[in-house]
Amino acid sequence: MNNPIPARRRLAGAGLLASLLLLGACATAELPPTAELAAANAALTQAESAGAQRWAPVELLAAREKLSRADAAVREERFGDARRLAEAAEADALLADRKTRAVNAQQAAEELVRSNELLRREAERNVRR
């Protein structure tokens, strides 16, 4: 037993180190998901601005409900649940936005086709005169 550090002291040091590591891991896992909530709110605002209420109401409602549940989870300090719900809300809001933009693009394309047809008819009428 020529070891200068007694076994009891080594064990106490290892226990202290393990406790500090565990506390550090818990502290990082328990942060509120502010970035995720902000991203979900921004996506929801963007979808609403695009007109998702009219063209993607189901997806928009799902995003709102999940965001509301995420906010409640934050208040209850269930940050992991809040993070997952906020990410799901953002995904739903992005889907609503993309769906709405696709419908708007389709309508714009159809309007261009109608306008081109009117111009073609007008040009034919002018050529016949």
C-alpha positions in Angstrom: 0.0 0.0 0.0 2.5 2.6 -1.2 -0.2 4.7 -2.9 0.0 8.3 -1.7 -3.8 9.0 -2.2 -5.9 6.9 0.1 -8.7 4.8 -1.5 -11.4 6.7 0.3 -10.2 10.0 -1.1 -10.0 8.6 -4.7 -13.6 7.3 -4.3 -14.8 10.7 -3.0 -13.1 12.5 -5.9 -14.6 10.1 -8.5 -18.1 10.5 -6.9 -17.7 14.3 -7.0 -16.6 14.2 -10.6 -19.6 12.0 -11.5 -22.0 14.3 -9.7 -20.7 17.3 -11.6 -20.9 15.6 -14.9 -24.5 14.5 -14.2 -25.5 18.1 -13.1 -23.9 19.5 -16.3 -25.8 17.1 -18.4 -29.1 17.8 -16.7 -28.6 21.6 -16.9 -28.1 21.5 -20.7 -31.1 19.2 -21.3 -33.4 21.4 -19.2 -33.2 24.6 -21.2 -36.4 26.0 -22.6 -36.7 25.6 -26.4 -36.8 29.3 -27.1 -35.3 28.9 -30.6 -37.7 26.2 -31.6 -40.7 28.2 -30.3 -39.5 31.3 -32.2 -39.1 29.3 -35.4 -42.6 27.7 -35.0 -44.1 31.2 -34.4 -42.3 32.6 -37.4 -43.5 29.8 -39.6 -47.0 30.1 -38.4 -47.0 33.9 -39.1 -45.6 33.3 -42.6 -48.3 30.6 -43.3 -51.0 33.0 -42.2 -49.7 35.8 -44.3 -49.7 33.5 -47.3 -53.4 32.7 -46.9 -53.2 29.3 -45.3 -56.4 29.9 -43.5 -58.1 29.5 -46.8 -56.0 26.9 -48.6 -54.5 24.8 -45.7 -56.8 25.2 -42.7 -56.2 21.7 -41.4 -52.4 22.1 -41.4 -52.6 25.6 -39.9 -54.9 24.4 -37.1 -52.6 21.5 -36.3 -49.6 23.9 -36.1 -51.6 26.3 -33.8 -52.6 23.4 -31.5 -49.1 22.0 -31.3 -47.7 25.4 -30.6 -50.2 25.9 -27.8 -49.3 22.5 -26.3 -45.6 23.5 -26.6 -46.3 26.7 -24.7 -48.1 24.7 -22.0 -45.3 22.2 -21.8 -42.8 25.1 -21.2 -45.0 26.5 -18.4 -44.9 23.0 -16.8 -41.1 22.8 -17.4 -41.4 19.8 -19.7 -38.8 21.2 -22.0 -38.2 18.0 -24.0 -41.9 17.7 -24.8 -42.1 21.4 -25.6 -39.1 21.1 -28.0 -40.7 18.2 -29.9 -44.1 20.0 -30.1 -42.6 23.2 -31.3 -40.7 21.4 -34.0 -43.8 19.6 -35.0 -45.7 22.9 -35.0 -43.1 24.4 -37.3 -43.3 21.5 -39.7 -47.1 21.8 -39.9 -46.9 25.5 -40.4 -44.3 25.1 -43.2 -46.5 22.5 -44.8 -49.5 24.9 -44.6 -47.3 27.7 -46.1 -46.0 25.5 -49.0 -49.5 24.1 -49.8 -50.9 27.6 -49.9 -48.1 28.9 -52.1 -48.6 26.0 -54.4 -52.3 26.8 -54.8 -51.5 30.4 -55.3 -48.9 29.6 -58.0 -51.4 27.2 -59.7 -54.0 29.9 -59.8 -51.6 32.5 -61.2 -50.6 30.0 -63.9 -54.2 29.4 -64.8 -54.8 33.1 -65.0 -51.8 33.5 -67.3 -53.3 30.8 -69.6 -56.6 32.6 -69.7 -54.9 35.9 -70.4 -52.8 34.4 -73.2 -55.9 32.8 -74.7 -57.7 36.2 -74.7 -54.7 37.9 -76.3 -54.5 35.1 -78.9 -58.2 35.6 -79.8 -57.7 39.4 -80.0 -54.7 39.0 -82.2 -56.6 36.6 -84.6 -59.5 39.1 -84.7 -57.2 41.9 -85.7 -55.5 39.8 -88.4 -58.8 39.0 -90.0 -59.8 42.6 -90.3 
